[in-house]
Amino acid sequence: MTRNDIPHGQARVLLTFGDQAELVTALYTADAPLRVPAARIAEQAGLPVNELPGRRFTVASLTRDDADGFTLLDDPRA
């Protein structure tokens, strides 16, 4: 884990604004989050965009510039 306690291969959505989502990951802190298209996360995870903030996901691919392959962790619907 890193100083923000997000394990490698996971992400947490801080907030969405416009068409972007801000993520905290093992590489990005809340002070300098990663921004990715919110619609991509919503589509891959099967959630509406407005339900993304605060949710945690596994991430299949995480680089310094992007994240992809989102799967919802702790799905309350399951």
PDB file of N, CA, C and O in Angstrom:
ATOM      1  N   MET A   1       0.833  -1.178   0.000  1.00  0.00           N
ATOM      2  CA  MET A   1       0.000   0.000   0.000  1.00  0.00           C
ATOM      3  C   MET A   1       0.883   1.248   0.000  1.00  0.00           C
ATOM      4  O   MET A   1       2.065   1.203   0.341  1.00  0.00           O
ATOM      5  N   THR A   2       0.282   2.333  -0.384  1.00  0.00           N
ATOM      6  CA  THR A   2       1.006   3.590  -0.415  1.00  0.00           C
ATOM      7  C   THR A   2       0.488   4.508   0.673  1.00  0.00           C
ATOM      8  O   THR A   2      -0.365   4.118   1.471  1.00  0.00           O
ATOM      9  N   ARG A   3       0.993   5.701   0.704  1.00  0.00           N
ATOM     10  CA  ARG A   3       0.598   6.645   1.747  1.00  0.00           C
ATOM     11  C   ARG A   3      -0.891   6.959   1.746  1.00  0.00           C
ATOM     12  O   ARG A   3      -1.418   7.424   2.756  1.00  0.00           O
ATOM     13  N   ASN A   4      -1.590   6.714   0.621  1.00  0.00           N
ATOM     14  CA  ASN A   4      -3.030   6.951   0.601  1.00  0.00           C
ATOM     15  C   ASN A   4      -3.822   5.664   0.850  1.00  0.00           C
ATOM     16  O   ASN A   4      -5.050   5.664   0.757  1.00  0.00           O
ATOM     17  N   ASP A   5      -3.135   4.584   1.160  1.00  0.00           N
ATOM     18  CA  ASP A   5      -3.752   3.304   1.530  1.00  0.00           C
ATOM     19  C   ASP A   5      -4.644   2.687   0.460  1.00  0.00           C
ATOM     20  O   ASP A   5      -5.548   1.914   0.776  1.00  0.00           O
ATOM     21  N   ILE A   6      -4.400   3.017  -0.784  1.00  0.00           N
ATOM     22  CA  ILE A   6      -5.105   2.361  -1.889  1.00  0.00           C
ATOM     23  C   ILE A   6      -4.169   1.287  -2.440  1.00  0.00           C
ATOM     24  O   ILE A   6      -3.089   1.616  -2.931  1.00  0.00           O
ATOM     25  N   PRO A   7      -4.556   0.017  -2.371  1.00  0.00           N
ATOM     26  CA  PRO A   7      -3.679  -1.048  -2.877  1.00  0.00           C
ATOM     27  C   PRO A   7      -3.462  -0.940  -4.384  1.00  0.00           C
ATOM     28  O   PRO A   7      -4.295  -0.397  -5.109  1.00  0.00           O
ATOM     29  N   HIS A   8      -2.339  -1.464  -4.834  1.00  0.00           N
ATOM     30  CA  HIS A   8      -2.091  -1.531  -6.276  1.00  0.00           C
ATOM     31  C   HIS A   8      -3.223  -2.318  -6.923  1.00  0.00           C
ATOM     32  O   HIS A   8      -3.699  -3.307  -6.365  1.00  0.00           O
ATOM     33  N   GLY A   9      -3.648  -1.880  -8.090  1.00  0.00           N
ATOM     34  CA  GLY A   9      -4.731  -2.552  -8.795  1.00  0.00           C
ATOM     35  C   GLY A   9      -6.117  -2.126  -8.366  1.00  0.00           C
ATOM     36  O   GLY A   9      -7.110  -2.717  -8.787  1.00  0.00           O
ATOM     37  N   GLN A  10      -6.194  -1.081  -7.512  1.00  0.00           N
ATOM     38  CA  GLN A  10      -7.491  -0.570  -7.078  1.00  0.00           C
ATOM     39  C   GLN A  10      -7.534   0.941  -7.240  1.00  0.00           C
ATOM     40  O   GLN A  10      -6.503   1.603  -7.359  1.00  0.00           O
ATOM     41  N   ALA A  11      -8.756   1.471  -7.242  1.00  0.00           N
ATOM     42  CA  ALA A  11      -8.971   2.912  -7.340  1.00  0.00           C
ATOM     43  C   ALA A  11     -10.244   3.272  -6.577  1.00  0.00           C
ATOM     44  O   ALA A  11     -11.157   2.459  -6.437  1.00  0.00           O
ATOM     45  N   ARG A  12     -10.278   4.496  -6.095  1.00  0.00           N
ATOM     46  CA  ARG A  12     -11.490   5.032  -5.462  1.00  0.00           C
ATOM     47  C   ARG A  12     -11.829   6.334  -6.165  1.00  0.00           C
ATOM     48  O   ARG A  12     -10.965   7.188  -6.361  1.00  0.00           O
ATOM     49  N   VAL A  13     -13.099   6.481  -6.545  1.00  0.00           N
ATOM     50  CA  VAL A  13     -13.544   7.714  -7.194  1.00  0.00           C
ATOM     51  C   VAL A  13     -13.821   8.747  -6.108  1.00  0.00           C
ATOM     52  O   VAL A  13     -14.652   8.534  -5.225  1.00  0.00           O
ATOM     53  N   LEU A  14     -13.116   9.863  -6.189  1.00  0.00           N
ATOM     54  CA  LEU A  14     -13.346  10.957  -5.250  1.00  0.00           C
ATOM     55  C   LEU A  14     -14.607  11.712  -5.612  1.00  0.00           C
ATOM     56  O   LEU A  14     -15.490  11.916  -4.780  1.00  0.00           O
ATOM     57  N   LEU A  15     -14.675  12.127  -6.881  1.00  0.00           N
ATOM     58  CA  LEU A  15     -15.815  12.899  -7.351  1.00  0.00           C
ATOM     59  C   LEU A  15     -15.863  12.878  -8.862  1.00  0.00           C
ATOM     60  O   LEU A  15     -14.900  12.494  -9.525  1.00  0.00           O
ATOM     61  N   THR A  16     -16.986  13.292  -9.392  1.00  0.00           N
ATOM     62  CA  THR A  16     -17.120  13.470 -10.836  1.00  0.00           C
ATOM     63  C   THR A  16     -17.474  14.925 -11.092  1.00  0.00           C
ATOM     64  O   THR A  16     -18.150  15.568 -10.288  1.00  0.00           O
ATOM     65  N   PHE A  17     -17.010  15.429 -12.216  1.00  0.00           N
ATOM     66  CA  PHE A  17     -17.378  16.780 -12.642  1.00  0.00           C
ATOM     67  C   PHE A  17     -17.332  16.792 -14.144  1.00  0.00           C
ATOM     68  O   PHE A  17     -16.369  16.323 -14.751  1.00  0.00           O
ATOM     69  N   GLY A  18     -18.378  17.330 -14.749  1.00  0.00           N
ATOM     70  CA  GLY A  18     -18.476  17.262 -16.204  1.00  0.00           C
ATOM     71  C   GLY A  18     -18.434  15.807 -16.621  1.00  0.00           C
ATOM     72  O   GLY A  18     -19.185  14.980 -16.101  1.00  0.00           O
ATOM     73  N   ASP A  19     -17.559  15.496 -17.557  1.00  0.00           N
ATOM     74  CA  ASP A  19     -17.446  14.116 -18.029  1.00  0.00           C
ATOM     75  C   ASP A  19     -16.241  13.386 -17.435  1.00  0.00           C
ATOM     76  O   ASP A  19     -15.883  12.304 -17.902  1.00  0.00           O
ATOM     77  N   GLN A  20     -15.620  13.963 -16.419  1.00  0.00           N
ATOM     78  CA  GLN A  20     -14.424  13.383 -15.820  1.00  0.00           C
ATOM     79  C   GLN A  20     -14.685  12.860 -14.408  1.00  0.00           C
ATOM     80  O   GLN A  20     -15.560  13.354 -13.698  1.00  0.00           O
ATOM     81  N   ALA A  21     -13.904  11.846 -14.016  1.00  0.00           N
ATOM     82  CA  ALA A  21     -13.904  11.336 -12.648  1.00  0.00           C
ATOM     83  C   ALA A  21     -12.491  11.503 -12.101  1.00  0.00           C
ATOM     84  O   ALA A  21     -11.515  11.270 -12.814  1.00  0.00           O
ATOM     85  N   GLU A  22     -12.383  11.901 -10.851  1.00  0.00           N
ATOM     86  CA  GLU A  22     -11.086  12.008 -10.192  1.00  0.00           C
ATOM     87  C   GLU A  22     -10.885  10.773  -9.337  1.00  0.00           C
ATOM     88  O   GLU A  22     -11.734  10.421  -8.518  1.00  0.00           O
ATOM     89  N   LEU A  23      -9.736  10.110  -9.541  1.00  0.00           N
ATOM     90  CA  LEU A  23      -9.437   8.851  -8.870  1.00  0.00           C
ATOM     91  C   LEU A  23      -8.234   8.963  -7.945  1.00  0.00           C
ATOM     92  O   LEU A  23      -7.262   9.654  -8.251  1.00  0.00           O
ATOM     93  N   VAL A  24      -8.311   8.279  -6.815  1.00  0.00           N
ATOM     94  CA  VAL A  24      -7.166   8.044  -5.953  1.00  0.00           C
ATOM     95  C   VAL A  24      -6.743   6.612  -6.218  1.00  0.00           C
ATOM     96  O   VAL A  24      -7.568   5.698  -6.188  1.00  0.00           O
ATOM     97  N   THR A  25      -5.451   6.415  -6.478  1.00  0.00           N
ATOM     98  CA  THR A  25      -4.904   5.087  -6.749  1.00  0.00           C
ATOM     99  C   THR A  25      -3.580   4.953  -5.994  1.00  0.00           C
ATOM    100  O   THR A  25      -3.188   5.855  -5.253  1.00  0.00           O
ATOM    101  N   ALA A  26      -2.910   3.845  -6.183  1.00  0.00           N
ATOM    102  CA  ALA A  26      -1.584   3.675  -5.588  1.00  0.00           C
ATOM    103  C   ALA A  26      -0.598   4.697  -6.145  1.00  0.00           C
ATOM    104  O   ALA A  26       0.415   4.987  -5.509  1.00  0.00           O
ATOM    105  N   LEU A  27      -0.883   5.243  -7.323  1.00  0.00           N
ATOM    106  CA  LEU A  27       0.006   6.216  -7.955  1.00  0.00           C
ATOM    107  C   LEU A  27      -0.455   7.655  -7.783  1.00  0.00           C
ATOM    108  O   LEU A  27       0.325   8.582  -8.003  1.00  0.00           O
ATOM    109  N   TYR A  28      -1.707   7.856  -7.394  1.00  0.00           N
ATOM    110  CA  TYR A  28      -2.284   9.203  -7.320  1.00  0.00           C
ATOM    111  C   TYR A  28      -2.953   9.432  -5.968  1.00  0.00           C
ATOM    112  O   TYR A  28      -3.700   8.582  -5.483  1.00  0.00           O
ATOM    113  N   THR A  29      -2.680  10.582  -5.367  1.00  0.00           N
ATOM    114  CA  THR A  29      -3.266  10.929  -4.074  1.00  0.00           C
ATOM    115  C   THR A  29      -4.473  11.848  -4.281  1.00  0.00           C
ATOM    116  O   THR A  29      -4.742  12.294  -5.397  1.00  0.00           O
ATOM    117  N   ALA A  30      -5.184  12.118  -3.210  1.00  0.00           N
ATOM    118  CA  ALA A  30      -6.334  13.025  -3.278  1.00  0.00           C
ATOM    119  C   ALA A  30      -5.900  14.445  -3.631  1.00  0.00           C
ATOM    120  O   ALA A  30      -6.683  15.209  -4.196  1.00  0.00           O
ATOM    121  N   ASP A  31      -4.665  14.800  -3.305  1.00  0.00           N
ATOM    122  CA  ASP A  31      -4.151  16.131  -3.643  1.00  0.00           C
ATOM    123  C   ASP A  31      -3.833  16.281  -5.125  1.00  0.00           C
ATOM    124  O   ASP A  31      -3.823  17.393  -5.653  1.00  0.00           O
ATOM    125  N   ALA A  32      -3.575  15.167  -5.791  1.00  0.00           N
ATOM    126  CA  ALA A  32      -3.244  15.178  -7.219  1.00  0.00           C
ATOM    127  C   ALA A  32      -3.841  13.924  -7.863  1.00  0.00           C
ATOM    128  O   ALA A  32      -3.105  13.008  -8.232  1.00  0.00           O
ATOM    129  N   PRO A  33      -5.183  13.879  -8.000  1.00  0.00           N
ATOM    130  CA  PRO A  33      -5.852  12.670  -8.500  1.00  0.00           C
ATOM    131  C   PRO A  33      -5.668  12.470 -10.005  1.00  0.00           C
ATOM    132  O   PRO A  33      -5.337  13.396 -10.745  1.00  0.00           O
ATOM    133  N   LEU A  34      -5.894  11.237 -10.421  1.00  0.00           N
ATOM    134  CA  LEU A  34      -5.921  10.882 -11.833  1.00  0.00           C
ATOM    135  C   LEU A  34      -7.306  11.199 -12.374  1.00  0.00           C
ATOM    136  O   LEU A  34      -8.308  10.887 -11.730  1.00  0.00           O
ATOM    137  N   ARG A  35      -7.376  11.807 -13.533  1.00  0.00           N
ATOM    138  CA  ARG A  35      -8.665  12.102 -14.171  1.00  0.00           C
ATOM    139  C   ARG A  35      -8.868  11.188 -15.375  1.00  0.00           C
ATOM    140  O   ARG A  35      -8.015  11.092 -16.257  1.00  0.00           O
ATOM    141  N   VAL A  36     -10.008  10.529 -15.386  1.00  0.00           N
ATOM    142  CA  VAL A  36     -10.387   9.645 -16.494  1.00  0.00           C
ATOM    143  C   VAL A  36     -11.855   9.896 -16.835  1.00  0.00           C
ATOM    144  O   VAL A  36     -12.589  10.461 -16.024  1.00  0.00           O
ATOM    145  N   PRO A  37     -12.292   9.479 -18.030  1.00  0.00           N
ATOM    146  CA  PRO A  37     -13.700   9.653 -18.389  1.00  0.00           C
ATOM    147  C   PRO A  37     -14.631   8.879 -17.443  1.00  0.00           C
ATOM    148  O   PRO A  37     -14.499   7.666 -17.283  1.00  0.00           O
ATOM    149  N   ALA A  38     -15.554   9.589 -16.833  1.00  0.00           N
ATOM    150  CA  ALA A  38     -16.506   8.964 -15.911  1.00  0.00           C
ATOM    151  C   ALA A  38     -17.368   7.930 -16.633  1.00  0.00           C
ATOM    152  O   ALA A  38     -17.701   6.894 -16.056  1.00  0.00           O
ATOM    153  N   ALA A  39     -17.724   8.195 -17.866  1.00  0.00           N
ATOM    154  CA  ALA A  39     -18.569   7.262 -18.619  1.00  0.00           C
ATOM    155  C   ALA A  39     -17.879   5.918 -18.809  1.00  0.00           C
ATOM    156  O   ALA A  39     -18.547   4.884 -18.819  1.00  0.00           O
ATOM    157  N   ARG A  40     -16.558   5.911 -18.959  1.00  0.00           N
ATOM    158  CA  ARG A  40     -15.823   4.653 -19.119  1.00  0.00           C
ATOM    159  C   ARG A  40     -15.949   3.806 -17.847  1.00  0.00           C
ATOM    160  O   ARG A  40     -16.222   2.608 -17.918  1.00  0.00           O
ATOM    161  N   ILE A  41     -15.751   4.430 -16.697  1.00  0.00           N
ATOM    162  CA  ILE A  41     -15.877   3.696 -15.434  1.00  0.00           C
ATOM    163  C   ILE A  41     -17.302   3.176 -15.279  1.00  0.00           C
ATOM    164  O   ILE A  41     -17.503   2.005 -14.957  1.00  0.00           O
ATOM    165  N   ALA A  42     -18.280   4.028 -15.502  1.00  0.00           N
ATOM    166  CA  ALA A  42     -19.689   3.653 -15.346  1.00  0.00           C
ATOM    167  C   ALA A  42     -20.054   2.486 -16.249  1.00  0.00           C
ATOM    168  O   ALA A  42     -20.715   1.544 -15.813  1.00  0.00           O
ATOM    169  N   GLU A  43     -19.631   2.542 -17.490  1.00  0.00           N
ATOM    170  CA  GLU A  43     -19.949   1.470 -18.435  1.00  0.00           C
ATOM    171  C   GLU A  43     -19.298   0.153 -18.021  1.00  0.00           C
ATOM    172  O   GLU A  43     -19.951  -0.890 -18.016  1.00  0.00           O
ATOM    173  N   GLN A  44     -18.019   0.200 -17.675  1.00  0.00           N
ATOM    174  CA  GLN A  44     -17.307  -1.022 -17.320  1.00  0.00           C
ATOM    175  C   GLN A  44     -17.815  -1.619 -16.012  1.00  0.00           C
ATOM    176  O   GLN A  44     -17.851  -2.841 -15.865  1.00  0.00           O
ATOM    177  N   ALA A  45     -18.206  -0.777 -15.066  1.00  0.00           N
ATOM    178  CA  ALA A  45     -18.645  -1.255 -13.756  1.00  0.00           C
ATOM    179  C   ALA A  45     -20.149  -1.490 -13.673  1.00  0.00           C
ATOM    180  O   ALA A  45     -20.632  -2.080 -12.707  1.00  0.00           O
ATOM    181  N   GLY A  46     -20.890  -1.036 -14.674  1.00  0.00           N
ATOM    182  CA  GLY A  46     -22.338  -1.240 -14.667  1.00  0.00           C
ATOM    183  C   GLY A  46     -23.081  -0.362 -13.683  1.00  0.00           C
ATOM    184  O   GLY A  46     -24.073  -0.784 -13.089  1.00  0.00           O
ATOM    185  N   LEU A  47     -22.597   0.869 -13.510  1.00  0.00           N
ATOM    186  CA  LEU A  47     -23.222   1.829 -12.601  1.00  0.00           C
ATOM    187  C   LEU A  47     -23.539   3.116 -13.333  1.00  0.00           C
ATOM    188  O   LEU A  47     -22.882   3.428 -14.327  1.00  0.00           O
ATOM    189  N   PRO A  48     -24.526   3.875 -12.876  1.00  0.00           N
ATOM    190  CA  PRO A  48     -24.718   5.217 -13.415  1.00  0.00           C
ATOM    191  C   PRO A  48     -23.578   6.126 -12.937  1.00  0.00           C
ATOM    192  O   PRO A  48     -23.023   5.917 -11.858  1.00  0.00           O
ATOM    193  N   VAL A  49     -23.242   7.112 -13.730  1.00  0.00           N
ATOM    194  CA  VAL A  49     -22.157   8.041 -13.397  1.00  0.00           C
ATOM    195  C   VAL A  49     -22.386   8.693 -12.031  1.00  0.00           C
ATOM    196  O   VAL A  49     -21.434   8.885 -11.275  1.00  0.00           O
ATOM    197  N   ASN A  50     -23.622   9.033 -11.710  1.00  0.00           N
ATOM    198  CA  ASN A  50     -23.880   9.733 -10.447  1.00  0.00           C
ATOM    199  C   ASN A  50     -23.658   8.849  -9.218  1.00  0.00           C
ATOM    200  O   ASN A  50     -23.657   9.359  -8.097  1.00  0.00           O
ATOM    201  N   GLU A  51     -23.470   7.543  -9.399  1.00  0.00           N
ATOM    202  CA  GLU A  51     -23.200   6.648  -8.281  1.00  0.00           C
ATOM    203  C   GLU A  51     -21.722   6.312  -8.119  1.00  0.00           C
ATOM    204  O   GLU A  51     -21.373   5.504  -7.259  1.00  0.00           O
ATOM    205  N   LEU A  52     -20.842   6.912  -8.925  1.00  0.00           N
ATOM    206  CA  LEU A  52     -19.417   6.606  -8.858  1.00  0.00           C
ATOM    207  C   LEU A  52     -18.695   7.195  -7.649  1.00  0.00           C
ATOM    208  O   LEU A  52     -17.872   6.498  -7.056  1.00  0.00           O
ATOM    209  N   PRO A  53     -18.960   8.447  -7.250  1.00  0.00           N
ATOM    210  CA  PRO A  53     -18.195   9.028  -6.139  1.00  0.00           C
ATOM    211  C   PRO A  53     -18.263   8.187  -4.864  1.00  0.00           C
ATOM    212  O   PRO A  53     -19.331   7.758  -4.428  1.00  0.00           O
ATOM    213  N   GLY A  54     -17.080   7.970  -4.286  1.00  0.00           N
ATOM    214  CA  GLY A  54     -16.972   7.195  -3.056  1.00  0.00           C
ATOM    215  C   GLY A  54     -16.812   5.701  -3.266  1.00  0.00           C
ATOM    216  O   GLY A  54     -16.479   4.982  -2.324  1.00  0.00           O
ATOM    217  N   ARG A  55     -17.042   5.218  -4.477  1.00  0.00           N
ATOM    218  CA  ARG A  55     -16.957   3.772  -4.743  1.00  0.00           C
ATOM    219  C   ARG A  55     -15.512   3.360  -5.008  1.00  0.00           C
ATOM    220  O   ARG A  55     -14.697   4.137  -5.505  1.00  0.00           O
ATOM    221  N   ARG A  56     -15.223   2.088  -4.650  1.00  0.00           N
ATOM    222  CA  ARG A  56     -13.910   1.498  -4.897  1.00  0.00           C
ATOM    223  C   ARG A  56     -14.025   0.457  -6.004  1.00  0.00           C
ATOM    224  O   ARG A  56     -15.034  -0.238  -6.129  1.00  0.00           O
ATOM    225  N   PHE A  57     -12.965   0.369  -6.802  1.00  0.00           N
ATOM    226  CA  PHE A  57     -12.939  -0.516  -7.960  1.00  0.00           C
ATOM    227  C   PHE A  57     -11.602  -1.240  -8.049  1.00  0.00           C
ATOM    228  O   PHE A  57     -10.576  -0.729  -7.601  1.00  0.00           O
ATOM    229  N   THR A  58     -11.627  -2.434  -8.631  1.00  0.00           N
ATOM    230  CA  THR A  58     -10.379  -3.005  -9.105  1.00  0.00           C
ATOM    231  C   THR A  58     -10.143  -2.400 -10.476  1.00  0.00           C
ATOM    232  O   THR A  58     -11.083  -2.019 -11.174  1.00  0.00           O
ATOM    233  N   VAL A  59      -8.882  -2.317 -10.848  1.00  0.00           N
ATOM    234  CA  VAL A  59      -8.500  -1.716 -12.124  1.00  0.00           C
ATOM    235  C   VAL A  59      -7.564  -2.687 -12.824  1.00  0.00           C
ATOM    236  O   VAL A  59      -6.526  -3.053 -12.272  1.00  0.00           O
ATOM    237  N   ALA A  60      -7.920  -3.110 -14.039  1.00  0.00           N
ATOM    238  CA  ALA A  60      -7.106  -4.071 -14.780  1.00  0.00           C
ATOM    239  C   ALA A  60      -5.808  -3.455 -15.286  1.00  0.00           C
ATOM    240  O   ALA A  60      -4.785  -4.134 -15.370  1.00  0.00           O
ATOM    241  N   SER A  61      -5.852  -2.168 -15.624  1.00  0.00           N
ATOM    242  CA  SER A  61      -4.678  -1.487 -16.157  1.00  0.00           C
ATOM    243  C   SER A  61      -4.559  -0.116 -15.503  1.00  0.00           C
ATOM    244  O   SER A  61      -5.487   0.691 -15.548  1.00  0.00           O
ATOM    245  N   LEU A  62      -3.400   0.134 -14.893  1.00  0.00           N
ATOM    246  CA  LEU A  62      -3.151   1.419 -14.250  1.00  0.00           C
ATOM    247  C   LEU A  62      -1.754   1.880 -14.610  1.00  0.00           C
ATOM    248  O   LEU A  62      -0.766   1.212 -14.308  1.00  0.00           O
ATOM    249  N   THR A  63      -1.686   3.032 -15.259  1.00  0.00           N
ATOM    250  CA  THR A  63      -0.404   3.617 -15.633  1.00  0.00           C
ATOM    251  C   THR A  63      -0.326   5.021 -15.064  1.00  0.00           C
ATOM    252  O   THR A  63      -1.242   5.471 -14.376  1.00  0.00           O
ATOM    253  N   ARG A  64       0.751   5.703 -15.345  1.00  0.00           N
ATOM    254  CA  ARG A  64       0.902   7.093 -14.892  1.00  0.00           C
ATOM    255  C   ARG A  64      -0.072   8.029 -15.595  1.00  0.00           C
ATOM    256  O   ARG A  64      -0.297   9.144 -15.122  1.00  0.00           O
ATOM    257  N   ASP A  65      -0.659   7.599 -16.719  1.00  0.00           N
ATOM    258  CA  ASP A  65      -1.522   8.480 -17.502  1.00  0.00           C
ATOM    259  C   ASP A  65      -2.977   8.042 -17.596  1.00  0.00           C
ATOM    260  O   ASP A  65      -3.823   8.829 -18.020  1.00  0.00           O
ATOM    261  N   ASP A  66      -3.289   6.809 -17.211  1.00  0.00           N
ATOM    262  CA  ASP A  66      -4.642   6.308 -17.454  1.00  0.00           C
ATOM    263  C   ASP A  66      -4.947   5.107 -16.558  1.00  0.00           C
ATOM    264  O   ASP A  66      -4.054   4.502 -15.964  1.00  0.00           O
ATOM    265  N   ALA A  67      -6.219   4.790 -16.483  1.00  0.00           N
ATOM    266  CA  ALA A  67      -6.697   3.588 -15.811  1.00  0.00           C
ATOM    267  C   ALA A  67      -7.835   3.027 -16.649  1.00  0.00           C
ATOM    268  O   ALA A  67      -8.590   3.774 -17.270  1.00  0.00           O
ATOM    269  N   ASP A  68      -7.951   1.693 -16.660  1.00  0.00           N
ATOM    270  CA  ASP A  68      -8.970   1.051 -17.486  1.00  0.00           C
ATOM    271  C   ASP A  68      -9.280  -0.321 -16.892  1.00  0.00           C
ATOM    272  O   ASP A  68      -8.487  -0.877 -16.131  1.00  0.00           O
ATOM    273  N   GLY A  69     -10.433  -0.852 -17.249  1.00  0.00           N
ATOM    274  CA  GLY A  69     -10.844  -2.173 -16.783  1.00  0.00           C
ATOM    275  C   GLY A  69     -11.383  -2.135 -15.363  1.00  0.00           C
ATOM    276  O   GLY A  69     -10.879  -2.840 -14.489  1.00  0.00           O
ATOM    277  N   PHE A  70     -12.401  -1.322 -15.127  1.00  0.00           N
ATOM    278  CA  PHE A  70     -12.958  -1.098 -13.788  1.00  0.00           C
ATOM    279  C   PHE A  70     -14.003  -2.146 -13.422  1.00  0.00           C
ATOM    280  O   PHE A  70     -14.913  -2.432 -14.201  1.00  0.00           O
ATOM    281  N   THR A  71     -13.861  -2.717 -12.222  1.00  0.00           N
ATOM    282  CA  THR A  71     -14.833  -3.642 -11.658  1.00  0.00           C
ATOM    283  C   THR A  71     -15.155  -3.153 -10.247  1.00  0.00           C
ATOM    284  O   THR A  71     -14.246  -2.915  -9.452  1.00  0.00           O
ATOM    285  N   LEU A  72     -16.426  -3.005  -9.937  1.00  0.00           N
ATOM    286  CA  LEU A  72     -16.853  -2.510  -8.640  1.00  0.00           C
ATOM    287  C   LEU A  72     -16.489  -3.486  -7.528  1.00  0.00           C
ATOM    288  O   LEU A  72     -16.736  -4.686  -7.638  1.00  0.00           O
ATOM    289  N   LEU A  73     -15.898  -2.961  -6.456  1.00  0.00           N
ATOM    290  CA  LEU A  73     -15.640  -3.736  -5.248  1.00  0.00           C
ATOM    291  C   LEU A  73     -16.786  -3.506  -4.270  1.00  0.00           C
ATOM    292  O   LEU A  73     -17.404  -2.442  -4.271  1.00  0.00           O
ATOM    293  N   ASP A  74     -17.062  -4.490  -3.449  1.00  0.00           N
ATOM    294  CA  ASP A  74     -18.089  -4.342  -2.416  1.00  0.00           C
ATOM    295  C   ASP A  74     -19.414  -3.861  -2.993  1.00  0.00           C
ATOM    296  O   ASP A  74     -20.002  -2.898  -2.501  1.00  0.00           O
ATOM    297  N   ASP A  75     -19.875  -4.529  -4.026  1.00  0.00           N
ATOM    298  CA  ASP A  75     -21.125  -4.162  -4.691  1.00  0.00           C
ATOM    299  C   ASP A  75     -22.305  -4.434  -3.741  1.00  0.00           C
ATOM    300  O   ASP A  75     -22.564  -5.590  -3.407  1.00  0.00           O
ATOM    301  N   PRO A  76     -23.010  -3.410  -3.310  1.00  0.00           N
ATOM    302  CA  PRO A  76     -24.128  -3.622  -2.388  1.00  0.00           C
ATOM    303  C   PRO A  76     -25.310  -4.328  -3.051  1.00  0.00           C
ATOM    304  O   PRO A  76     -26.203  -4.814  -2.357  1.00  0.00           O
ATOM    305  N   ARG A  77     -25.327  -4.389  -4.370  1.00  0.00           N
ATOM    306  CA  ARG A  77     -26.418  -5.058  -5.089  1.00  0.00           C
ATOM    307  C   ARG A  77     -26.232  -6.573  -5.117  1.00  0.00           C
ATOM    308  O   ARG A  77     -27.167  -7.313  -5.420  1.00  0.00           O
ATOM    309  N   ALA A  78     -25.011  -7.034  -4.797  1.00  0.00           N
ATOM    310  CA  ALA A  78     -24.713  -8.477  -4.890  1.00  0.00           C
ATOM    311  C   ALA A  78     -25.129  -9.217  -3.642  1.00  0.00           C
ATOM    312  O   ALA A  78     -24.950 -10.432  -3.557  1.00  0.00           O
TER     313      ALA A  78
END
